[in-house]
Amino acid sequence: MRARVGAALAAVLLIFGGPAALAAPETVRIPAPGGGLEGLMLRPSGPGPHPAIVALHGCGGLAGSRGELSARHADWGERLSRQGFLVLFPDSFGSRGLGSQCRVRQREIRASRERIGDVKAALAYLAERPDVDPKRINLLGWSNGGSTVIYAVQPRNAPRGAGRKVDFAAAVAFYPGCRLLDQRGDWRTRVPLLVLAGDADDWTPAGTCISLVDRARRAGDAAEIVTYPGAYHNFDAPGLPVRVQRGLAFTGDGGDAAHSGTNEPARADALARVPAFFRR
C-alpha cells in the first residue's frame, strides 16, 4: 500500500490546489488483530479534540487504477475535514495486498467479518488520539463499505472488552447491499443510522434496504433511509458520467452489469445531509 499511498497524496494535492488548499493526508498504521491495517487520515485545522469519521471504501478499494486516491474519497475527505471532522480511511484491501474486489465472487475480505474487525480497530485507534473527541466518532461507508456499516451497527458487533467502552455516535451507509440481512429478518441498529440510496440502483437495489430500515424503525430503532429519484450507484461521486459497468460479481438481478454514475441533485443533497446528520 505504501507506494499507492504516496501517489494518492500527490493526487489529492493536485485536485485541491496544493498545500495551501489542503494539508496532505497522513499515512497511519492502525493496530489490528492479524497484522497492521494502514489508512489515510485527513485532519482539520486546530488542535481539537475534533469529531471524527471512520470512512469505509467500496469494493473498488481506496485508490484508483493508477494508485491515485479515488475522486469520491478525495472529495468527501476534503469536504468533511474542512467542516471540522478528522477523517480516517482504513484500507481494508490494500493493507492485505488486494486490489479491487468488484469482480471477485469468492472474497477474502468480507463486509460481514474481516471488515468488521477493521471498523473496531479504527474506532479504538481514534478513541485513543488526543485530537479526537471519543464521544463524537462516526461511521461512514460506500457500497461494500456501506454494507460493512450495516453489519457493524448491529448490537452483536458492539465493541467489547477492556478499553472498548467507546462506540460510534452515528452512522451513514451509501447504497449498501441489504438483501442477506433483510432475509434474516432480525437486523437492528444500536446507533442512529442513515441510509442513502438511489431508487434506480440496479447494483445494490434500494428495496431491501427500505424493508430493513422500516422493520427496525417499527422496533424503535433510530434508523432512516432517503432514496433519490432516478439515481444510480455512486450517485455522489464527483463528475462521474453514468455508464454500465460489466463483469461485476454481484448485482441486483444476478447478472454481471449495473449502472453507475453521478446524479447531481442527489449528490448535492447528500453533501449537505451527511455532515448535518453527524452534527445532531
C-alpha positions in Angstrom: 0.0 0.0 0.0 2.9 2.4 0.7 3.7 3.2 -2.9 0.0 3.6 -3.7 -0.5 6.0 -0.7 2.4 8.2 -1.9 0.7 8.6 -5.3 -2.6 9.2 -3.6 -1.2 12.1 -1.6 0.1 13.7 -4.7 -3.2 13.3 -6.5 -5.1 14.9 -3.6 -2.8 17.9 -3.6 -3.2 18.2 -7.4 -7.0 18.0 -7.2 -7.4 20.6 -4.4 -4.7 23.1 -5.4 -1.6 22.3 -3.4 -0.6 22.5 0.2 -2.2 25.9 0.8 -5.6 24.4 -0.1 -5.4 21.1 1.7 -2.9 19.7 4.2 -1.6 16.4 2.9 -3.4 13.3 4.2 -1.2 11.3 6.7 -0.4 7.6 6.3 -1.3 5.9 9.5 -0.9 2.4 10.9 -3.8 1.1 12.9 -3.2 -1.7 15.3 -5.4 -4.6 14.3 -5.7 -8.3 15.0 -3.8 -10.4 12.5 -1.5 -7.6 11.4 -1.3 -3.9 10.7 -4.1 -2.0 9.0 -3.0 1.0 7.0 -5.0 4.0 6.2 -5.1 7.7 5.2 -6.1 10.4 7.7 -7.2 14.0 7.0 -7.1 16.3 9.9 -8.9 19.6 10.2 -7.1 22.7 11.4 -6.7 23.4 15.1 -5.7 21.2 18.0 -9.1 19.6 18.7 -10.4 17.5 20.1 -12.4 17.1 16.8 -15.4 15.0 15.9 -14.1 12.1 13.7 -15.3 9.8 10.9 -14.2 6.3 10.0 -14.8 6.2 6.3 -15.0 2.8 4.5 -14.2 2.4 0.8 -16.3 0.3 -1.5 -15.5 -2.9 -3.5 -13.2 -0.9 -5.7 -10.8 -0.1 -2.9 -9.4 3.1 -1.6 -7.3 4.0 -4.6 -7.9 4.2 -8.3 -6.4 2.1 -11.0 -3.2 4.2 -11.2 -2.7 4.4 -7.5 -4.3 7.8 -7.0 -6.8 8.3 -4.2 -10.2 7.8 -5.9 -12.0 11.1 -6.7 -15.0 10.2 -4.4 -12.8 9.6 -1.4 -10.7 12.7 -2.0 -13.8 14.8 -2.5 -15.5 13.7 0.6 -12.4 13.7 2.8 -11.6 17.2 1.8 -15.1 18.5 2.4 -15.5 16.8 5.7 -12.1 17.8 7.1 -12.8 21.4 6.1 -16.0 21.2 8.1 -14.1 20.2 11.2 -14.1 16.4 11.1 -11.0 14.3 11.4 -11.5 11.6 8.6 -9.8 8.2 8.7 -9.9 5.9 5.6 -8.8 2.4 6.6 -7.5 0.5 3.6 -9.1 -2.9 4.0 -7.9 -4.2 0.7 -4.6 -2.5 0.0 -3.3 -3.3 3.5 -3.7 -7.0 2.6 -2.2 -6.7 -0.8 -5.5 -6.8 -2.6 -6.9 -4.6 -5.4 -10.5 -4.1 -6.5 -12.9 -6.8 -5.4 -15.8 -5.7 -7.5 -15.4 -8.6 -9.9 -14.4 -11.2 -7.3 -17.1 -13.6 -6.1 -15.0 -15.5 -3.5 -13.8 -12.6 -1.4 -11.1 -13.0 1.2 -12.2 -9.7 2.9 -15.9 -9.7 3.7 -18.2 -6.9 4.9 -19.7 -9.2 7.5 -16.4 -10.4 9.1 -12.9 -9.1 8.3 -14.1 -5.5 7.7 -16.0 -5.5 11.0 -12.6 -6.1 12.6 -11.2 -3.2 10.7 -14.0 -1.0 11.9 -13.4 -1.9 15.5 -9.7 -1.4 15.2 -10.2 2.1 13.6 -12.6 3.1 16.3 -10.2 2.0 19.1 -7.4 3.9 17.3 -9.3 7.1 17.1 -10.6 6.9 20.6 -7.0 7.0 21.9 -6.0 10.0 19.9 -5.8 13.3 21.9 -7.1 15.3 18.9 -10.3 13.2 18.7 -13.4 13.6 20.8 -14.2 9.9 21.7 -17.9 10.7 22.1 -18.2 12.0 18.6 -16.7 9.3 16.4 -19.0 8.4 13.4 -19.0 5.7 10.8 -19.4 6.2 7.0 -19.3 3.8 4.2 -20.0 3.4 0.4 -21.3 0.3 -1.3 -19.3 -2.6 0.1 -18.2 -0.2 2.8 -21.9 0.7 3.3 -22.7 -2.9 3.7 -20.0 -3.1 6.3 -21.7 -0.2 8.1 -25.0 -2.1 8.1 -23.3 -5.1 9.7 -21.1 -3.1 12.1 -24.0 -1.2 13.7 -25.8 -4.4 14.8 -25.8 -4.9 18.6 -23.9 -8.1 18.3 -20.9 -6.2 16.7 -20.6 -3.6 19.5 -17.1 -3.1 20.9 -16.4 -5.3 23.8 -13.7 -6.0 26.4 -11.4 -3.8 28.4 -10.9 -0.3 27.0 -13.8 -0.8 24.5 -16.4 1.4 26.1 -16.3 3.9 23.3 -18.9 3.4 20.5 -19.9 5.2 17.3 -22.1 8.3 17.8 -23.9 7.8 14.4 -23.5 6.0 11.1 -24.3 6.7 7.4 -24.4 4.0 4.7 -24.4 4.9 1.0 -26.1 2.3 -1.3 -25.3 -0.8 0.8 -26.3 -4.3 0.0 -29.1 -5.2 2.4 -30.5 -8.4 0.9 -29.0 -11.0 3.1 -29.7 -9.2 6.4 -33.2 -8.4 5.2 -33.9 -12.0 4.5 -32.8 -12.9 8.1 -35.4 -10.6 9.5 -33.7 -9.8 12.8 -31.5 -6.9 11.9 -31.3 -4.0 14.4 -29.1 -0.9 14.8 -27.6 0.2 18.1 -26.7 3.7 16.9 -28.6 6.3 14.8 -28.3 5.2 11.2 -28.9 7.0 7.9 -29.1 5.0 4.6 -28.8 6.9 1.3 -29.7 5.1 -1.9 -30.8 5.7 -5.5 -34.2 4.3 -6.4 -32.8 3.3 -9.8 -29.8 1.5 -8.4 -29.5 -1.9 -10.1 -26.2 -2.8 -8.5 -27.4 -2.8 -4.8 -31.2 -2.1 -5.1 -32.7 0.1 -2.5 -35.8 -2.1 -1.9 -34.3 -4.5 0.6 -32.7 -1.6 2.5 -36.1 0.1 2.7 -37.6 -3.1 4.2 -34.6 -3.4 6.6 -34.9 0.1 7.9 -38.7 0.1 8.1 -38.6 -3.1 10.2 -36.0 -1.6 12.5 -38.0 1.7 12.9 -41.1 -0.3 13.9 -39.0 -1.9 16.6 -38.0 1.5 17.9 -34.5 1.9 16.4 -33.2 5.3 15.2 -32.9 4.3 11.5 -33.9 6.3 8.4 -33.5 6.0 4.7 -33.5 8.5 1.9 -34.0 7.3 -1.7 -33.2 9.6 -4.6 -35.4 9.5 -7.8 -33.5 8.4 -10.9 -30.2 7.9 -9.1 -27.9 5.0 -9.7 -25.0 3.5 -7.8 -22.2 6.0 -7.0 -24.6 8.9 -7.4 -22.4 11.1 -5.0 -19.2 10.7 -7.0 -17.9 14.0 -8.5 -18.2 14.2 -12.2 -18.7 10.5 -13.0 -20.8 10.0 -16.2 -23.5 7.4 -16.0 -22.4 4.2 -17.7 -22.9 0.5 -17.4 -20.2 -1.4 -15.6 -19.8 -5.0 -16.6 -18.1 -8.1 -15.2 -19.4 -7.4 -11.7 -19.6 -10.2 -9.2 -22.8 -9.2 -7.5 -25.7 -7.2 -8.9 -29.4 -6.7 -8.1 -30.6 -9.1 -10.8 -27.8 -11.6 -10.5 -26.2 -10.6 -13.8 -22.9 -9.0 -14.2 -23.9 -5.5 -15.3 -25.2 -2.4 -13.5 -25.4 1.3 -13.9 -23.0 3.7 -12.1 -22.6 7.5 -12.1 -23.3 10.9 -10.7 -26.7 12.3 -10.1 -26.2 16.0 -9.3 -29.4 16.6 -7.2 -28.8 13.5 -5.1 -25.1 14.4 -4.7 -25.9 18.0 -3.6 -28.4 16.7 -1.0 -26.0 14.1 0.3 -23.2 16.6 0.6 -25.4 18.7 2.9 -27.2 15.9 4.7 -24.3 13.8 5.9 -22.4 16.4 7.9 -25.7 17.7 9.3 -26.6 14.1 10.4 -23.2 13.7 12.1 -23.6 17.0 14.0 -27.0 16.2 15.5 
